[in-house]
Amino acid sequence: MPSALPVADPAPTDGMLPSSVVDGVEQRDFGVYLHVPFCRVRGGYCDFNTYTADEIRGVKQSDFADHAIAELELAARVLDESGVPTRAASTVFFGGGTPTLLPANDLARMLDAVRSLWGLAPGAEITTEANPDSIDEAGLLRLAAAGFTRVSFGMQSAVPHVLRVLERTHDPANVPRRVAEARAAGLGVSLDLIYGTPGESLDDWRQSLTAALAEHPDHVSAYALIVEEGTKLARQIARGEVPPIDDDAHADAYELADELLAAAGYDWYEVSNWSRSPEHRSRHNRAYWTGHDWWGVGPGAHSHVGGVRWWNVKHPAAYADRLAHNLSPAAGRETLDAETRRVERVLLQSRLAEGISVDALTPPGRREVAGLIADELVEPGPALRGTVVLTLRGRLLADAVVRRLLAE
């Protein structure tokens, strides 16, 4: 969740949604995202809306669960009064920040609020992100007892010097310990990795992949490090303190990840995500990519219901103050027109293994498909059957492919 909020229309103080959000609601799942904006230490690369203990003013971390529950109650009221029928939550995702800096009982209370307000769909996916040093065996057992089904550990790297550049504080030895404890608690496990850190060699990256695969996670995410303007890492690169990002090294790292993950039995289902089997894919993230509904709770959290998107005020104190005065914490919102929704569909669904229908493209975009096949960016067989699916080379150049598919 980037720290900079978009510029758009003001959001109504009561949070009410236009009647249009009901159109087609029966065809969309409903999920809940809870943004816990607290970190023990913020990594120098991080551009998310997060706060360390010494940065929080005017609000206590220990009060966050109560504030989040107040927004959940507001959400249920707004959806009901806006005419949106009650749907059980198909997915609930706790992200951050580091959600597990809060006591496990606080996370359980927030999940209980979702359960009491909407119910949980049968087989609902309930995930929390965690750092390997931010939770222990007792906490994992408490989460499992509360109904959590998955934990996504921010492993990032197994190499100490890479973790130091990223300013990650955990001991790599904690990863196998936490994974074993999560499995013993009955939780599914995902590991998040980052490649392309300045100073990381291909052998370093291989070591991290090998260490991750040794834990036999259900799911692996591997993200290229992006240097965001205004971050500490961006300033370090500008001053020459660390080397700049190398796009060729990124490509080599991605190809190695795909090779090793495939050899270990993992299939890619989105450009940066692999799973052991279809049932281990992140259903919550898929809801984002395919245009379903979700309510985002917490400072800076984004929501989407029926083509209306909005986002909350960023600072935890401002967020708490809005809720204390029975006001929506939303800072701004926009209603997506048909063309914007089509563009976003192409942008997101073209990154999925099942691809995007050629019918979703404009005539100029369809004319680009033959050239994309010739350039070995799109699989020829699926394209001839009406679906654009990226090749490995296409995944490496996904942004360029999307620009061509959106040709006017």
Residue, then its C-alpha position, 0 to 999 in steps of 0.5 A: m500500500p504506497s504511502a501517497l494517496p491519489v488525488a480524486d473526489p472528496a468522499p462523503t463523511d457518512g461513507m454512503l455509496p451510490s446505488s450503482v454499486v448494487d449492479g451485478v453484485e451477485q457476480r462478485d465475491f466480498g473480501v475484507y482487508l485490514h491494514v495494520p500500519f505498525c512496524r518495528v523497523r521500517g526497511g529503507y526500501c519501503d514506501f508503504n503507509t507504516y509507522t514505527a513506535d517512535e513515529i506514532r503521535g496522538v494514538k496508541q498501538s494498543d487501541f488499534a483493534d478497537h478502531a478497526i472494529a469501529e470501521l468494520e461496524l461502519a462498513a456493515r452499516v454503509l453497505d446495508e444502507s447503500g442497498v448492498p446485500t449481505r455477503a459472507a466474506s470469502t477472504v480476509f487478509f491482515g497486511g501491513g506493516t506487521p500485523t503480528l506486532l499486535p497481540a494475537n488476541d487483537l487479530a482474533r477480535m478483528l476477525d471475530a468482528v468480520r465473522s459477526l457482521w457478515g459471516l465467513a463463507p465456507g472454506a474462507e481464506i483467512t491470512t495474516e502477514a508476519n515477520p519471522d521474529s514478530i510471532d511465536e508458537a503460542g501466537l500461531l496456535r492462537l491465530a489458528a484457533a481463531g480461524f486463520t488459515r494461512v500465514s505469509f512470512g516476510m522472509q525476503s532473503a536468506v542472506p544476512h548482507v542482503l537483509r542488512v541492505l533491506e534493513r530487515t531485522h530477523d535472523p534467517a534461522n527463524v524462518p524454518r522455526r516459524v514455518a514448522e510452528a505454523r504447520a504444526a498449528g495447521l496453518g498454510v504457509s506462504l513465503d515472500l521473497i525480494y530479488g534485485t537488492p543492491g549488492e545481491s549476487l545471483d548466487d545469493w538469490r539462489q541461496s535464498l530460493t533454495a532455503a525457501l524451497a527447503e521449507h516446502p511452502d504452499h505458496v511463494s511470492a517473489y517480487a523485484l525490488i522497486v526503488e520508490e522515490g523518497t525512500k531511504l534506499a533511493r537517497q542511498i543510491a543517489r548518493g552512491e552509497v549502494p549500487p543502482i538497480d540492474d534491470d538485467a540482473h532482475a531478469d536473470a533473477y526472475e528466470l532463476a526463480d521460475e526455473l527452480l520453482a518449476a523444478a520443485g513443482y510450483d506453477w506460476y499463476e501470476v507474474s510474481n506468484w507461484s503455488r504448489s497447487p491451485e487450491h494454494r493460490s492467494r484467493h484474496n489477491r486474485a479478488y483484487w486482480t479480477g475486480h471483485d469487492w473488498w472493504g479496506v480497513g485501517p489508515g490509508a487502506h483502499s476499498h472497492v465495491g461495484g466500480v467505486r474505489w476509495w481510500n482512508v486518511k493516512h495517519p493513525a491519529a486522523y483515522a481514529d479521530r474520524l471514527a471517534h466522531n462517527l465519520s467515515p475515515a475515507a479521504g477520497r474516492e472515484t467512480l470508475d467509468a467503463e473504459t477505466r475498468r476495461v484498461e484495469r482489467v487488461l493491466l491486471q488479468s494479462r499478468l495471470a496464467e489464464g490470461i486475458s480474452v482477446d475480446a477485452l482488447t480494442p481493435p488496435g490491441r487485437r492487431e498487436v497480438a500477432g506481433l506479440i506472438a512473433d516476438e515470443l511474448v505471448e503463447p501462440g496456441p492460446a492466442l489462436r484460441g482467443t486468449v492472451v497468455l504470457t510466455l516466460r519472456g512476456r512475463l519479464l516484459a509484462d509492462a511492455v506487453v500491456r502497453r501494446l495490448l492497450a494500443e489505441 
